[in-house]
Amino acid sequence: MVTSPLPPKQLFFGRIAYTLSSRELFIHKRAAIGVDGFGIIAFLDDTVSSAEEAAEKYQFQDADVTLLSTSQFLFPGLIDTHIHASQYPNCGIGMDLPLLDWLYKYTFPLESSFSNLEFARDVYTTVVKTTLKHGTTTAAYFATLHLEATNLLSEICWKLGQRAFIGKVHWLSNAKADDQKVCMTTLAPNYYLEKSEEESLSSTRQSIEYIRKIDPQFSRISPIITPRFAPSCTASLLLELGNLAEKECLPIQTHLAENKRETELVKSLYPESSSYTDVYDKANILTKRTILAHAIHLDIEERDLIAKRGSGVSHCPASNCAISSGIARVKWLLEGGVKVGLGTDCSGGYSPSVLDAARQASQVSRLLPDPSKSRLSLAELLFLATLGGAQVCGIADRAGSFEPGKCWDAILVDIGEMDYWDDSSILQKWVFGGDDRHIKKVWVDGKLVHENL
Ligand SMILES: O=c1[nH]c(=O)c2nc[nH]c2[nH]1
């Protein structure tokens, strides 16, 4: 029997940073990391004084060796917990309207064009290449309601090497036919709508099967059940989706309490529920692998319910500013035991960079009424961008930090000739002044997926 050889082991020596919690930021000035031929981290050791010593200690003499310069460091790959791949062409456009009007005027017309597969291929290829360039090793993508285009996004992520969650969007009219006011406010444009609950569920089932053919264990590309938000679903569709996620052991993503008018709309559409969060809870949508984008206008009962169910929040500060949604209380969520990660939310957010989302998260955290309680620290920002995001996506056993046994999802950052700053300053310089030009290499599952030399 002929077996194909494993890819070479890799050994890195130099500055290595990562978080283990929102309070624990580790920066090793001189440490070694070994990655085995399966792309798994074999060791991280800050007691060795050279790559040679590490190679001998761990029998990694046959590894490819990378010695980092003093302006470089390794960091876990960035995790985007909320991005609309289909909205990428609109990044930077239409920042003049709040959510519901913005959706109607800018977003639905663009998303409806994904019936054109050539257009879809172009946009999705650009999104995946661009986010990889910005160091996003994992992305939770909303696609559109089009099955074929969603399948294309799965193929493109697979081919370009990104770790990704791919969601075919559910989009039904919630309007009662006799209620003209609700018809108008439920934002159901007749050119961009699924025809029935059956059609909506059936195409999601097909998208799951499509991904299963590409990646049978969903080890790098996973389907994610994606009810767009409560106003675009019926209570019975939400329940079907909650049950489907449970049966297939799949994650879920949706929007929650982003905008005040939206929360009022949900109240009127779901009078039997005590809150927006309760709408999802009644439908078994709040699971340990549910990503709730935004979660701004919550009361304490809703926060505690989210924590109790083990669901996570994607904090999307750029979008929240751009479309005037409000400021999510990230510390308040964390203190209540809610998992939190960062989302770029293209194109509510104008930037595809998780680093930029971290920067924006820092800024908005200082604008809440008592900044001494709400301000996010450097450790918290870096945690949200990596391990926090991994927890929200349910992949903290595989990604988000550099513990042995995890996958080598990593970036090599070079901030230039800045030898005279200490380790913490280098990270601050990167968070507040860095961009994609500083990200020199990106790996997912041990494979180099982007290089900028
Ligand atoms: O920021 C957002 N972007 C969207 O596309 C969307 N759909 C529902 N709610 C949304 N919020």
The ligand as a MOL file (V3000), in Angstrom:
LIG
                    3D

  0  0  0     0  0            999 V3000
M  V30 BEGIN CTAB
M  V30 COUNTS 11 12 0 0 0
M  V30 BEGIN ATOM
M  V30 1 O -26.6230 44.0810 10.9000 0
M  V30 2 C -27.5100 43.3800 10.3710 0
M  V30 3 N -27.3460 42.9310 9.1140 0
M  V30 4 C -28.2710 42.1610 8.4860 0
M  V30 5 O -28.0900 41.7710 7.3450 0
M  V30 6 C -29.4310 41.8300 9.2380 0
M  V30 7 N -30.5270 41.1170 8.9700 0
M  V30 8 C -31.2900 41.1570 10.0640 0
M  V30 9 N -30.7170 41.8790 11.0230 0
M  V30 10 C -29.5560 42.3270 10.5460 0
M  V30 11 N -28.5970 43.0800 11.0840 0
M  V30 END ATOM
M  V30 BEGIN BOND
M  V30 1 2 1 2
M  V30 2 1 2 3
M  V30 3 1 2 11
M  V30 4 1 3 4
M  V30 5 2 4 5
M  V30 6 1 4 6
M  V30 7 1 6 7
M  V30 8 2 6 10
M  V30 9 2 7 8
M  V30 10 1 8 9
M  V30 11 1 9 10
M  V30 12 1 10 11
M  V30 END BOND
M  V30 END CTAB
M  END
